Amino acid sequence: MNWMISANPNMYRHADAFNQFGYIDWRQKANYNKGDIVYIYCTKPYQKVMFKTKVEIINMPFNAITDDKDFWKIMEEYDKAKDGKYCR
């Protein structure tokens, strides 16, 4: 299945995280399956799809994800993101 999600570059440095890790552990808000394709639309100032990804792992708890705290621009949002499941 194909999905499209939005990413706010004012909250998180997505390109830098992809460059360092090759993936992002993303808070899972949809019912993804392993192998799904997720297109990531970056909001202003880019306003375009910038990444095509493939889901590798689903339903990961926060304590199992890669530490990406350095890529967050708004630490309050990082703290909010600790709840829930993640996918890679």
Residue pairs with C-beta under 8 A, 6 or more apart in sequence:
1 33
1 36
1 37
2 36
2 37
2 38
2 39
3 30
3 32
3 36
3 37
3 38
3 39
4 38
4 39
4 40
4 41
4 49
5 26
5 29
5 30
5 38
5 39
5 40
5 41
6 40
6 41
6 42
6 43
7 14
7 40
7 41
7 42
7 43
7 50
7 51
8 42
8 43
9 42
9 43
9 44
9 45
9 46
10 43
10 44
10 73
10 74
11 72
11 73
11 74
11 77
12 71
12 72
12 73
12 77
13 71
13 73
14 24
14 40
14 42
14 50
14 51
14 71
15 50
16 71
17 24
17 68
17 71
18 24
18 51
21 66
21 68
23 53
23 56
23 66
23 88
24 53
24 68
24 88
25 60
25 65
25 66
25 68
25 86
25 87
25 88
26 38
26 86
26 87
26 88
27 81
27 84
27 85
27 86
28 58
28 59
28 60
28 84
28 85
28 86
28 87
29 84
32 38
32 55
32 58
32 87
33 55
33 58
34 55
34 56
34 57
34 58
35 54
35 55
36 54
36 55
37 52
37 53
37 54
37 55
38 52
38 53
38 54
38 55
39 49
39 51
39 52
39 53
40 49
40 50
40 51
40 52
40 53
41 48
41 49
41 50
42 48
42 49
42 50
42 51
55 87
55 88
56 87
56 88
57 87
57 88
58 85
58 87
59 85
59 86
59 87
60 85
60 86
60 87
60 88
61 85
61 86
62 81
62 82
62 83
62 84
62 86
64 86
65 86
65 88
69 78
72 78
